[in-house]
Structure formats: C-alpha cells, structure tokens
Amino acid sequence: YSVTTDDRRWTVMMLLLCFGLPRDSREERKQAAEYRKRLVELGFSMKQYSLYEREVRYKSTRNRLIEILKSELPDSGKITLYLLPDEINNNQVTILGNNVSINYTDKEPKVIVL
C-alpha cells in the first residue's frame, strides 16, 4: 500500500542493512555487539548475523536512520543499505537446513527515532 505525506506518495519499503564489522580485538567485538544492539533499538530485526531489516514508511524516517547509522558506525566498519519495495520483499525465499533454529529479534524497539 502507499503512504501519503507532505503531498508525496511512497510505497511502504523494507530497508535491508548489510554490514561488516571487524571482530579481531576485544574492543572491536564490543563495538560490534553494541552496534547490533543499537540496530534492534532502532527497530531493525535480525535476518542473519550481519543482515538486518526494518519497514520504512516515510522518506524522512529513512533519511534519519541513514544519518544515525553513519554517525554510530565504528571507524573500521562498513554498511550497505537496500531499499526494497513490498512487492520484492514479499516474494523472498528462505531456505533453512534441517538443524536450523529460528531466532527472531522481532520485538518492540526500546527507542523509536523518527
């Protein structure tokens, strides 16, 4: 469905975040863990270890999230963001091995930033 804001229509999108953080030192592991926790606080849910997603309804929310992600990314980290329309996201295929347990971080975010 579409959202109307400030006379602009925008289809609800899924923001897919892929990131790489070094984990060689104790400090780097701590920074990586803190960054993952922050993603959940921002409303993202974990799909895989370094792959998180969040529904985004407004361009302003997307832009604000990008600014937060940039400002809080550790110096040696990198992120790639994909903005997927519902039509694509709803057609994704997930294949699990026989011994895979599903652990979702889908819970109410502790902090909401708009």
N, C-alpha and C positions, 0 to 999 in steps of 0.2 A: 504494500500500500504506500501511498505518498503522504508526505507531511508538508503542510503549508506554513511557512514562517517568513515574515517580512516580505510578503508577496512573491516568495520564491518557493517552487515545488521541488521536493527532493525525495526520492525513493529511499526508504529505510535501508541502510547499508550495514554490513558487518566489517569491522576493522580487524584485520588479521595482522598480528605483530610477530615477526620472527626476529630473534636476537641471539647474539653470541657474546658471551662474557668470559674472559679468561678465568680459570679456576686453579692456577698453579700455586699461588701462595695462600696462606691463611686469610690475609686481608682481602684478596680477590674473591675467595669463596664467601666471605662475609658480605662483601658488596653485592655479589650475585644473589645471595639469599635475600638480602634487603630489597633488591630491585624486584625480585619475583613477588615478595610480599606487597610491595607498592603497587604492582600491576593489579593484584587482587583488590586492594583498597580503591583503585581507580575504576573498578567494575569489570575488569577483564577476567575471563575464565581460562584455565589451562586446558589446551587440547593435547599437547605433547610437552616434553620438558622445556623446550625453548620456543614454543609456539602457543600464543595466547590469542583470544578473540573477545570482541565486545561489539554489541549492537550500537550503532550510532544513528541518531535521528536528525541531527542538525549539523550543518557545516560548521557553525561556531563551536559546537562541542568537539567535533573532530579536530579543528584547529587548536583549540585549547589543550586537548590531550596530546597533540603532537608537540606543542611547546613544553608541556610538563615532562614528557618522555625525553626530549632533547636536553632539558636542563638537569634532569636527575640521572642521566646515563653516565656510568663510570667512564673515565677518560679513555680506557682501553677497550670499551665495548662498542658494538655496532648493532643497529636495528634496521629492519626493512619492514615497511608497512604496506599492506594491500587493502584497498577499499573494494569490497565485493558486494554487488547488488544481491538482494534476496534470491533472485532467480538462479544465480550461480551457487550461492551458499546452500540453498535448499536442496540442490542436486548433488551434494558431495557424497562420496562413498568412503566409508571407513571399514577397513578390514582388520580384524583382530585375530591374533594367534589363539590357540586353544587354552593357554595358561595366562592370558592377559586379564588383569582385573581393571575395572574402570574406576578411576578416582577423579571425581569432578571437584573443581573449586567453585562450582556454581552456588554461591551463597550471597546474601545481601552484602554489598560493599560497606565497609565501615566508614569510608569517606566518599562523598559524592562531590565531584568538581565539575561545574558547568561553565 
